[in-house]
Amino acid sequence: MKYKIAIFDMDGTILNTLDDLADSMNRCLRARGLAERSLQEIRTFLGNGIHRLVECSVPDGTDAETLEKVYQDFLIYYKDHCAIKTCPYEGIPQVLQSLRRAGVLTAVVSNKADYAVKILCEDYFDGQFDFSVGELEGRRRKPYPDSVDAVMENFRIAKKDAVYIGDSEVDFQTAQNAGVDVIMVGWGFRDEDFLKEQGAKFVIHDPAEILDAIGVPRQ
């Protein structure tokens, strides 16, 4: 096997969370009398954490107090509505099972709130990840390498033995900053052409290709 650990992004990589994120965001915007956003707009806003999602979603010129209220509203609402329409991408559960059977460690590193990462990992991938972490106070979020570094330190894994798997330019930059290899996927929140413009050499479109890249036989 080429790698000892596979570290996954969450939103747009292992889980299609777009509808729940958009529904929650628009509910919070409506509650404050602000214009809603389209699904495509929300898709492009994702990848840099909840606060950035809110900053992009509120109208230009929104005052800081209102922005912060929408942010707090979202934290509360999304916690109870993060698993309504969300579902794993087809083939991902089988890929995780194959990796674990082969002895490859698995982890999630996301810019999603840590509580949501934990809830969703338990709801959809119970026991399939050895480590999961989201955005935490006091730790820089992606594309800083802090959380990826924490995973590797936890398992005492060398950079050459780790690969990061994601769907956005943030994930590509995170892997570069952490000094690990990267696998970019094309079924998430960014288009292939955009990812290649950011520097991705190739983009996969079938989850089973993750196994090929790591050197684990397809089942």
C-alpha positions as CSV (number, residue, x, y, z in Angstrom):
1,M,0.0,0.0,0.0
2,K,1.2,3.5,-0.8
3,Y,-0.3,5.1,2.3
4,K,-0.9,4.2,6.0
5,I,-3.6,6.8,6.5
6,A,-6.3,8.3,4.4
7,I,-7.6,11.7,5.7
8,F,-10.9,12.8,4.2
9,D,-12.6,16.2,3.9
10,M,-16.3,15.9,4.8
11,D,-18.6,18.2,2.9
12,G,-18.6,17.4,-0.8
13,T,-16.2,14.5,-0.4
14,I,-17.8,11.8,1.8
15,L,-21.1,13.4,2.4
16,N,-23.5,15.4,0.2
17,T,-24.4,18.0,2.8
18,L,-25.4,20.8,0.4
19,D,-29.2,20.7,0.8
20,D,-29.1,20.8,4.6
21,L,-26.6,23.6,4.6
22,A,-28.6,25.6,2.1
23,D,-31.9,25.0,3.9
24,S,-30.4,26.0,7.2
25,M,-28.7,29.1,5.8
26,N,-31.8,30.3,4.1
27,R,-34.0,29.7,7.1
28,C,-31.6,31.9,9.1
29,L,-31.6,34.6,6.5
30,R,-35.4,34.6,6.3
31,A,-35.6,34.9,10.0
32,R,-33.6,38.1,9.9
33,G,-35.5,39.5,6.9
34,L,-32.6,38.9,4.5
35,A,-32.7,37.6,0.9
36,E,-32.2,33.9,0.4
37,R,-29.5,32.3,-1.6
38,S,-29.7,29.8,-4.4
39,L,-28.3,26.3,-4.1
40,Q,-25.5,27.0,-6.5
41,E,-24.5,30.2,-4.6
42,I,-24.3,28.2,-1.4
43,R,-22.3,25.6,-3.1
44,T,-19.6,28.1,-4.1
45,F,-19.6,29.6,-0.6
46,L,-18.6,26.3,1.1
47,G,-15.2,25.2,2.1
48,N,-13.9,27.8,4.5
49,G,-16.0,27.2,7.6
50,I,-19.4,28.3,8.9
51,H,-18.5,32.0,9.6
52,R,-17.3,32.4,6.0
53,L,-20.4,30.8,4.7
54,V,-22.5,33.4,6.6
55,E,-20.3,36.2,5.5
56,C,-20.8,35.2,1.8
57,S,-24.5,34.6,2.2
58,V,-25.7,37.8,3.8
59,P,-26.2,40.8,1.5
60,D,-23.2,43.1,0.8
61,G,-23.2,45.9,3.4
62,T,-24.7,43.9,6.2
63,D,-23.6,45.3,9.5
64,A,-21.4,43.3,11.8
65,E,-24.1,42.9,14.5
66,T,-26.6,41.4,12.0
67,L,-24.0,39.1,10.5
68,E,-23.1,37.8,14.0
69,K,-26.8,37.2,14.8
70,V,-27.2,35.1,11.6
71,Y,-24.1,33.2,12.5
72,Q,-25.3,32.4,16.0
73,D,-28.7,31.4,14.5
74,F,-27.1,29.1,12.1
75,L,-25.0,27.4,14.8
76,I,-28.1,26.6,16.8
77,Y,-30.4,25.6,13.9
78,Y,-27.9,23.5,11.9
79,K,-27.0,21.4,15.0
80,D,-30.6,20.0,14.9
81,H,-31.0,20.0,11.2
82,C,-27.7,18.7,9.8
83,A,-28.9,15.3,8.9
84,I,-32.3,15.8,7.2
85,K,-31.3,15.5,3.5
86,T,-27.6,14.7,3.9
87,C,-26.4,11.4,2.6
88,P,-23.1,9.7,1.8
89,Y,-21.9,9.8,-1.8
90,E,-22.6,6.5,-3.5
91,G,-19.6,4.1,-3.1
92,I,-18.0,6.0,-0.2
93,P,-19.1,3.5,2.6
94,Q,-17.7,0.6,0.6
95,V,-14.4,2.4,0.0
96,L,-14.1,3.1,3.8
97,Q,-14.8,-0.6,4.5
98,S,-12.2,-1.7,2.0
99,L,-9.6,0.7,3.4
100,R,-10.2,-0.5,7.0
101,R,-10.1,-4.2,5.9
102,A,-6.7,-3.5,4.4
103,G,-5.4,-1.9,7.6
104,V,-5.4,1.7,6.3
105,L,-6.3,4.2,9.0
106,T,-9.1,6.6,8.2
107,A,-9.8,10.1,9.5
108,V,-11.9,13.2,8.8
109,V,-10.5,16.7,8.8
110,S,-13.2,19.4,8.1
111,N,-13.8,23.1,8.4
112,K,-17.3,22.2,9.5
113,A,-18.1,22.8,13.2
114,D,-16.6,20.0,15.3
115,Y,-20.0,19.1,16.8
116,A,-21.5,18.6,13.3
117,V,-18.5,16.5,12.2
118,K,-18.9,14.2,15.2
119,I,-22.7,13.9,14.8
120,L,-22.5,13.1,11.1
121,C,-19.6,10.6,11.4
122,E,-21.7,8.8,14.0
123,D,-24.9,9.0,12.1
124,Y,-23.5,7.9,8.7
125,F,-20.2,6.2,9.3
126,D,-20.4,4.7,12.8
127,G,-17.1,3.0,13.5
128,Q,-15.6,3.7,10.0
129,F,-13.2,6.5,11.1
130,D,-10.3,6.3,13.5
131,F,-10.3,10.0,14.1
132,S,-12.5,13.0,13.2
133,V,-12.1,16.7,13.9
134,G,-13.9,19.9,12.7
135,E,-13.4,23.6,13.4
136,L,-12.3,24.1,17.0
137,E,-11.6,27.3,18.8
138,G,-7.9,28.0,19.1
139,R,-7.0,25.9,16.1
140,R,-6.5,27.4,12.7
141,R,-8.9,25.9,10.1
142,K,-8.0,24.7,6.7
143,P,-6.1,25.5,4.5
144,Y,-3.7,25.8,7.5
145,P,-2.3,22.3,8.2
146,D,-3.0,22.3,11.9
147,S,-5.7,19.6,12.0
148,V,-4.0,17.4,9.5
149,D,-0.8,17.7,11.5
150,A,-2.7,16.8,14.7
151,V,-4.0,13.6,13.0
152,M,-0.6,12.5,11.9
153,E,0.9,13.3,15.3
154,N,-1.8,11.3,17.0
155,F,-1.0,8.2,15.0
156,R,2.7,9.0,14.6
157,I,2.4,8.8,10.8
158,A,5.1,10.3,8.6
159,K,3.9,12.8,5.9
160,K,5.0,10.4,3.1
161,D,2.5,7.8,4.5
162,A,-0.5,10.1,4.5
163,V,-2.9,11.3,1.7
164,Y,-5.6,14.0,2.0
165,I,-8.8,13.5,0.0
166,G,-11.0,16.5,-0.8
167,D,-13.2,18.3,-3.3
168,S,-12.2,22.0,-3.1
169,E,-9.3,24.4,-3.6
170,V,-9.2,24.7,0.2
171,D,-8.5,20.9,0.4
172,F,-5.8,21.1,-2.3
173,Q,-4.1,24.0,-0.4
174,T,-4.4,22.1,2.9
175,A,-2.6,19.1,1.5
176,Q,0.2,21.3,0.1
177,N,0.6,23.2,3.4
178,A,0.7,19.9,5.3
179,G,3.2,18.4,2.9
180,V,1.1,15.4,2.1
181,D,-0.2,13.9,-1.2
182,V,-3.7,14.8,-2.3
183,I,-6.5,13.1,-4.2
184,M,-9.1,15.5,-5.6
185,V,-12.6,14.3,-6.3
186,G,-15.0,15.7,-8.9
187,W,-18.4,14.8,-7.4
188,G,-18.4,17.5,-4.7
189,F,-18.8,21.3,-4.6
190,R,-16.2,22.3,-7.2
191,D,-16.0,21.6,-10.9
192,E,-13.0,19.7,-12.4
193,D,-11.9,22.6,-14.6
194,F,-11.8,24.9,-11.5
195,L,-9.8,22.4,-9.5
196,K,-7.2,22.0,-12.3
197,E,-6.9,25.7,-12.5
198,Q,-6.0,25.6,-8.8
199,G,-3.2,23.2,-9.5
200,A,-4.8,19.7,-9.2
201,K,-3.0,17.4,-11.7
202,F,-5.9,15.0,-11.9
203,V,-9.5,14.7,-10.5
204,I,-11.2,11.4,-9.9
205,H,-14.9,10.8,-10.5
206,D,-15.4,7.3,-9.0
207,P,-14.9,6.7,-5.3
208,A,-13.3,3.3,-6.1
209,E,-10.4,5.2,-7.7
210,I,-9.4,6.2,-4.1
211,L,-8.6,2.5,-3.6
212,D,-6.5,2.4,-6.8
213,A,-4.5,5.5,-5.7
214,I,-3.8,4.0,-2.3
215,G,-3.0,0.6,-3.6
216,V,-6.0,-1.3,-2.0
217,P,-7.7,-3.9,-4.2
218,R,-11.3,-3.2,-5.2
219,Q,-13.8,-5.6,-3.7
